[in-house]
């Protein structure tokens, strides 16, 4: 028995490592490749064999924002067993905070040449509502993009987890919350732009938002945020907190029986996940050029679930792969058969559930395990 202790400790240390050496190399290679694409856009003129179009750079930035949102959802669904159908709300709240800063950065270059956004002038607003105060400052708007989703998630999660709402009931409540917020934001008298939302952005931090250099900087910033989110999520899941979250997912009642109170653990990871979604939304808006209540639709939140399921729930890397793969298919499909995309999305989810229950990453791991068993 004494001889087994060093091996047990070594195994525990191995499990606590953030990433293995090959994984670090793979991540570094992926970051370098993704960072090179905007650089090729700047370094080579259009028509050159190595030139990457501005459309590809913007598309890459958008996909990485979706990957951050999928990673955030995997943190609560894949590891804590909390299925949320409302993460689109946190994503949109971060986007609205960024969008108002961009609207105020337009200055008097709008249609009505007013210091107020065009939609406020059209609706005969005389001043900004109180909740948009100080949003002309970039860092304050970014603080809102973090604090507002985090505060809403904390308050909602506190009462939901305190009431021990779990499973499908929790999913339905998050969906209802998102739908109610979407109806609120659609109203013209609430100060959120109504149906059209915020658009026609011109500058960010004084730079032309459509300039290739600005697009490249936004893409690199999103890449850094994605890498940081992955490291943070991995650190959480590899810690003792991560093991408690896994126990919550597998058997919450048994965890309570041995003396743990899951409420605080669930509330922490739920709030962190919402903040990550808010950051993703704030990075998404300047690269896409619009934010409206449609981003809060239940369809968008369900799409996030499909990204995670397709890539591989509970793997962290899987949701990133799934977000990229599903949205790449969506980009092609909506340009060819736009009216059939929802049917195709449903088919992807059904096929994934039936034939890839562990997702793309799970399939890759199974193939690698079979090959390793055949080698000896």
C-alpha positions as CSV (number, residue, x, y, z in Angstrom):
1,X,0.0,0.0,0.0
2,X,2.8,2.4,0.8
3,X,4.4,1.9,-2.6
4,X,1.2,3.0,-4.3
5,X,1.2,6.5,-2.7
6,X,3.9,8.1,-5.0
7,X,2.1,6.8,-8.0
8,X,-1.2,8.2,-6.8
9,X,0.4,11.6,-6.1
10,X,2.0,11.6,-9.5
11,X,-1.3,10.8,-11.1
12,X,-3.0,13.7,-9.2
13,X,-0.3,16.1,-10.3
14,X,-0.7,15.0,-13.9
15,X,-4.4,15.6,-13.7
16,X,-3.9,19.1,-12.3
17,X,-1.7,20.2,-15.1
18,X,-3.3,22.9,-17.2
19,X,-2.4,21.4,-20.5
20,X,0.1,18.7,-21.6
21,X,3.2,19.7,-23.6
22,X,1.7,18.5,-26.9
23,X,-1.5,20.4,-26.1
24,X,0.4,23.6,-25.4
25,X,2.2,23.2,-28.8
26,X,-1.0,22.6,-30.6
27,X,-2.7,25.6,-29.1
28,X,0.4,27.8,-29.8
29,X,0.3,26.6,-33.5
30,X,-3.4,27.3,-33.8
31,X,-3.0,30.8,-32.4
32,X,-0.1,31.6,-34.7
33,X,-2.0,30.4,-37.8
34,X,-5.1,32.4,-36.8
35,X,-3.0,35.5,-36.1
36,X,-1.3,35.2,-39.5
37,X,-4.6,35.6,-41.5
38,X,-5.2,39.3,-40.6
39,X,-1.4,40.0,-41.1
40,X,-1.7,38.5,-44.6
41,X,-4.6,40.9,-45.3
42,X,-2.4,43.8,-44.4
43,X,0.9,42.7,-45.9
44,X,-0.2,41.7,-49.4
45,X,-2.4,43.7,-51.8
46,X,-5.7,42.3,-53.2
47,X,-5.0,39.9,-56.1
48,X,-1.8,38.6,-54.5
49,X,-1.7,34.8,-54.0
50,X,-1.1,35.2,-50.2
51,X,-3.7,38.0,-49.7
52,X,-6.5,37.2,-47.3
53,X,-9.7,39.2,-48.0
54,X,-11.2,41.6,-45.4
55,X,-14.4,39.5,-45.6
56,X,-12.4,36.4,-44.3
57,X,-10.9,38.5,-41.5
58,X,-14.3,39.8,-40.4
59,X,-15.7,36.3,-40.6
60,X,-12.9,34.8,-38.6
61,X,-13.4,37.5,-35.9
62,X,-17.2,36.7,-35.8
63,X,-16.5,32.9,-35.5
64,X,-14.1,33.5,-32.6
65,X,-16.7,35.5,-30.8
66,X,-19.1,32.6,-31.2
67,X,-16.4,30.3,-30.0
68,X,-16.1,32.3,-26.7
69,X,-19.8,32.1,-26.2
70,X,-19.8,28.3,-26.8
71,X,-16.9,27.9,-24.4
72,X,-18.9,29.8,-21.8
73,X,-21.9,27.6,-22.3
74,X,-19.8,24.5,-22.1
75,X,-18.4,25.6,-18.7
76,X,-21.9,25.5,-17.2
77,X,-23.5,22.7,-19.3
78,X,-20.6,20.4,-19.9
79,X,-19.1,20.5,-16.4
80,X,-21.9,21.6,-14.1
81,X,-24.8,20.1,-15.9
82,X,-26.7,23.4,-16.1
83,X,-28.4,23.6,-19.5
84,X,-29.0,27.3,-20.3
85,X,-31.3,28.4,-23.2
86,X,-30.7,32.0,-22.4
87,X,-27.0,32.7,-23.0
88,X,-28.0,34.8,-26.0
89,X,-29.2,37.4,-23.5
90,X,-25.8,37.8,-21.9
91,X,-24.2,37.9,-25.3
92,X,-26.5,40.7,-26.5
93,X,-26.2,42.7,-23.3
94,X,-22.4,42.9,-23.8
95,X,-23.1,43.9,-27.4
96,X,-25.5,46.6,-26.5
97,X,-22.9,48.2,-24.1
98,X,-20.3,48.2,-26.8
99,X,-22.9,49.4,-29.4
100,X,-23.9,52.5,-27.4
101,X,-20.3,53.5,-27.1
102,X,-19.9,53.1,-30.9
103,X,-23.1,55.1,-31.4
104,X,-21.8,58.0,-29.3
105,X,-18.5,57.8,-31.1
106,X,-20.3,58.8,-34.3
107,X,-20.6,62.3,-32.9
108,X,-22.4,64.6,-35.3
109,X,-21.7,62.5,-38.4
110,X,-25.2,60.9,-38.3
111,X,-28.1,61.6,-40.5
112,X,-29.5,64.4,-38.2
113,X,-26.0,65.8,-37.3
114,X,-26.9,65.6,-33.6
115,X,-25.0,64.6,-30.6
116,X,-27.8,62.1,-29.9
117,X,-28.0,58.9,-32.0
118,X,-30.3,59.1,-35.0
119,X,-33.0,56.8,-33.5
120,X,-33.2,59.1,-30.4
121,X,-33.6,62.2,-32.6
122,X,-36.3,60.4,-34.7
123,X,-38.2,59.5,-31.5
124,X,-37.9,63.0,-30.2
125,X,-35.6,62.2,-27.2
126,X,-34.0,65.3,-25.7
127,X,-31.2,63.6,-23.7
128,X,-29.7,60.2,-23.0
129,X,-31.5,58.0,-20.5
130,X,-29.7,57.6,-17.2
131,X,-28.5,54.1,-17.9
132,X,-26.5,55.3,-20.9
133,X,-24.6,57.9,-18.9
134,X,-20.8,58.0,-19.3
135,X,-21.0,55.5,-22.2
136,X,-19.0,57.9,-24.4
137,X,-16.0,56.5,-22.5
138,X,-14.7,53.3,-24.0
139,X,-13.5,51.7,-20.8
140,X,-16.7,52.5,-19.0
141,X,-18.7,50.8,-21.8
142,X,-16.5,47.8,-21.5
143,X,-17.1,47.7,-17.8
144,X,-20.8,47.7,-18.4
145,X,-20.3,44.8,-20.9
146,X,-18.8,42.8,-18.0
147,X,-20.8,44.0,-15.1
148,X,-24.4,44.0,-16.5
149,X,-24.4,40.4,-17.7
150,X,-22.5,39.3,-14.6
151,X,-24.9,41.1,-12.2
152,X,-28.0,39.8,-14.0
153,X,-26.7,36.3,-13.9
154,X,-25.8,36.6,-10.3
155,X,-29.2,37.8,-9.2
156,X,-31.1,35.3,-11.4
157,X,-28.8,32.4,-10.4
158,X,-29.0,33.2,-6.7
159,X,-32.8,32.9,-6.6
160,X,-32.9,30.0,-9.1
161,X,-30.2,27.9,-7.3
162,X,-31.5,28.8,-3.9
163,X,-34.9,27.4,-4.9
164,X,-33.1,24.3,-6.2
165,X,-34.5,24.7,-9.7
166,X,-32.7,22.3,-12.0
167,X,-33.0,20.3,-15.2
168,X,-35.6,21.2,-17.8
169,X,-37.3,23.7,-15.5
170,X,-34.2,25.8,-15.3
171,X,-33.8,25.7,-19.1
172,X,-37.3,26.9,-19.6
173,X,-36.9,29.7,-17.1
174,X,-33.7,31.0,-18.8
175,X,-35.5,30.8,-22.2
176,X,-38.5,32.8,-20.8
177,X,-36.1,35.4,-19.3
178,X,-34.4,35.9,-22.6
179,X,-37.7,36.1,-24.5
180,X,-39.0,38.7,-22.1
181,X,-35.8,40.8,-22.4
182,X,-36.1,40.6,-26.2
183,X,-39.7,42.0,-26.1
184,X,-38.5,44.8,-23.9
185,X,-35.6,45.7,-26.2
186,X,-37.9,45.7,-29.2
187,X,-39.9,48.6,-27.8
188,X,-39.0,52.0,-29.2
189,X,-39.5,53.9,-25.9
190,X,-36.9,52.0,-23.9
191,X,-33.8,53.6,-25.3
192,X,-32.4,50.5,-27.0
193,X,-33.1,51.4,-30.7
194,X,-36.2,49.3,-31.1
195,X,-36.3,46.8,-34.1
196,X,-33.2,48.3,-35.8
197,X,-31.0,48.4,-32.7
198,X,-27.7,50.1,-33.0
199,X,-25.9,50.4,-36.4
200,X,-24.0,52.6,-38.8
201,X,-20.8,52.6,-36.6
202,X,-18.0,54.8,-37.9
203,X,-15.1,54.9,-35.3
204,X,-13.7,53.0,-32.3
205,X,-11.1,54.7,-30.1
206,X,-10.8,57.3,-32.8
207,X,-9.9,54.8,-35.6
208,X,-12.0,54.1,-38.7
209,X,-13.9,51.0,-37.9
210,X,-13.9,49.7,-41.5
211,X,-10.2,50.2,-42.0
212,X,-8.2,47.0,-42.6
213,X,-5.8,47.8,-39.7
214,X,-8.7,48.3,-37.3
215,X,-10.3,45.0,-38.5
216,X,-7.1,43.2,-38.0
217,X,-6.7,44.7,-34.5
218,X,-10.2,43.6,-33.6
219,X,-9.5,40.1,-34.9
220,X,-6.3,39.9,-32.8
221,X,-8.1,41.2,-29.7
222,X,-10.8,38.5,-30.2
223,X,-8.1,35.8,-30.6
224,X,-6.4,36.9,-27.4
225,X,-9.8,36.9,-25.6
226,X,-10.6,33.4,-26.9
227,X,-7.2,32.1,-25.8
228,X,-7.5,33.7,-22.4
229,X,-11.1,32.3,-22.0
230,X,-9.8,28.8,-22.8
231,X,-7.0,29.0,-20.3
232,X,-9.4,30.4,-17.6
233,X,-12.0,27.7,-18.3
234,X,-9.3,25.0,-18.2
235,X,-7.9,26.3,-14.9
236,X,-11.4,26.2,-13.4
237,X,-12.2,22.7,-14.6
238,X,-8.8,21.3,-13.5
239,X,-9.1,22.8,-10.0
240,X,-10.9,21.4,-7.0
241,X,-13.8,23.7,-8.0
242,X,-13.9,21.8,-11.3
243,X,-14.2,18.5,-9.5
244,X,-17.0,19.7,-7.4
245,X,-18.8,21.0,-10.5
246,X,-18.4,17.6,-12.1
247,X,-19.9,16.1,-9.0
248,X,-22.8,18.5,-9.2
249,X,-23.4,17.4,-12.8
250,X,-23.2,13.7,-12.0
251,X,-25.2,13.6,-8.7
252,X,-26.1,16.8,-6.9
253,X,-28.1,15.0,-4.3
254,X,-25.2,12.8,-3.3
255,X,-23.0,15.8,-3.1
256,X,-25.4,17.4,-0.6
257,X,-25.4,14.2,1.3
258,X,-21.7,14.2,1.9
259,X,-21.8,17.8,3.2
260,X,-21.3,20.2,0.2
261,X,-23.7,23.0,-0.6
262,X,-23.7,23.2,-4.4
263,X,-25.4,26.6,-4.6
264,X,-22.2,28.7,-4.3
265,X,-20.3,26.6,-6.8
266,X,-23.1,26.8,-9.3
267,X,-23.6,30.5,-8.8
268,X,-19.9,31.2,-9.3
269,X,-19.5,29.3,-12.6
270,X,-22.8,30.6,-13.8
271,X,-21.7,34.2,-13.3
272,X,-18.3,33.6,-14.9
273,X,-20.0,32.1,-17.9
274,X,-22.3,35.1,-18.3
275,X,-19.4,37.5,-18.1
276,X,-17.5,35.5,-20.8
277,X,-20.6,35.8,-23.0
278,X,-20.8,39.5,-22.4
279,X,-17.2,39.9,-23.5
280,X,-17.9,37.9,-26.6
281,X,-20.9,40.1,-27.5
282,X,-18.8,43.3,-26.9
283,X,-16.2,42.0,-29.4
284,X,-18.8,40.8,-31.8
285,X,-20.6,44.2,-32.4
286,X,-17.7,46.3,-33.9
287,X,-16.8,43.4,-36.3
288,X,-20.3,42.8,-37.5
289,X,-21.5,46.4,-37.5
290,X,-24.9,46.0,-35.8
291,X,-26.6,44.9,-32.6
292,X,-30.4,44.5,-32.3
293,X,-32.9,42.5,-30.2
294,X,-32.7,39.6,-32.6
295,X,-29.5,38.5,-30.9
296,X,-31.6,37.7,-27.9
297,X,-33.9,35.3,-29.8
298,X,-34.3,31.8,-28.4
299,X,-33.0,30.5,-31.7
300,X,-29.6,32.0,-31.1
301,X,-29.4,30.5,-27.6
302,X,-30.4,27.1,-29.0
303,X,-27.7,27.4,-31.7
304,X,-25.2,27.8,-28.9
305,X,-26.3,24.5,-27.5
306,X,-25.9,22.9,-30.9
307,X,-22.4,24.3,-31.2
308,X,-21.4,22.7,-27.9
309,X,-23.1,19.4,-28.7
310,X,-21.6,19.2,-32.1
311,X,-18.1,19.9,-31.0
312,X,-18.2,17.8,-27.8
313,X,-19.8,18.7,-24.5
314,X,-17.5,18.9,-21.5
315,X,-14.2,19.1,-23.6
316,X,-13.7,22.9,-23.8
317,X,-11.9,22.5,-27.2
318,X,-15.0,20.8,-28.6
319,X,-17.3,23.9,-28.4
320,X,-14.7,26.0,-30.2
321,X,-14.5,23.4,-33.0
322,X,-18.3,23.1,-33.0
323,X,-18.9,26.9,-33.2
324,X,-16.5,27.2,-36.1
325,X,-17.8,24.1,-38.0
326,X,-21.5,24.9,-37.6
327,X,-21.1,28.6,-38.5
328,X,-19.0,27.7,-41.5
329,X,-21.8,25.5,-42.7
330,X,-24.3,28.2,-41.9
331,X,-22.4,30.8,-43.9
332,X,-22.3,28.6,-47.0
333,X,-25.9,27.2,-46.6
334,X,-27.6,30.6,-46.0
335,X,-26.0,31.9,-49.2
336,X,-27.3,29.0,-51.3
337,X,-30.5,27.9,-49.5
338,X,-31.3,30.6,-46.9
339,X,-34.9,29.5,-46.4
340,X,-33.9,26.0,-45.4
341,X,-31.2,26.8,-42.8
342,X,-33.3,26.1,-39.7
343,X,-34.2,22.6,-41.1
344,X,-30.5,22.0,-41.8
345,X,-29.7,23.1,-38.2
346,X,-32.2,20.8,-36.8
347,X,-30.8,17.9,-38.9
348,X,-27.3,18.6,-37.6
349,X,-28.5,18.4,-34.0
350,X,-30.4,15.2,-34.7
351,X,-27.5,13.5,-36.5
352,X,-25.1,14.6,-33.8
353,X,-27.3,13.2,-31.0
354,X,-27.7,9.9,-32.8
355,X,-24.3,9.3,-34.3
356,X,-21.9,11.6,-32.5
357,X,-23.1,11.7,-28.9
358,X,-19.7,12.8,-27.8
359,X,-19.2,15.3,-30.6
360,X,-16.4,15.8,-33.1
361,X,-13.7,15.9,-30.4
362,X,-15.1,12.8,-28.8
363,X,-15.0,11.0,-32.1
364,X,-11.4,12.1,-32.6
365,X,-10.5,10.8,-29.2
366,X,-12.1,7.4,-29.9
367,X,-10.2,7.1,-33.2
368,X,-6.9,8.0,-31.5
369,X,-7.6,5.5,-28.7
370,X,-8.3,2.7,-31.2
371,X,-5.0,3.4,-33.1
372,X,-3.0,3.4,-29.8
373,X,-4.5,0.0,-28.9
374,X,-3.5,-1.4,-32.3
375,X,0.1,-0.3,-32.2
376,X,1.4,-2.8,-29.6
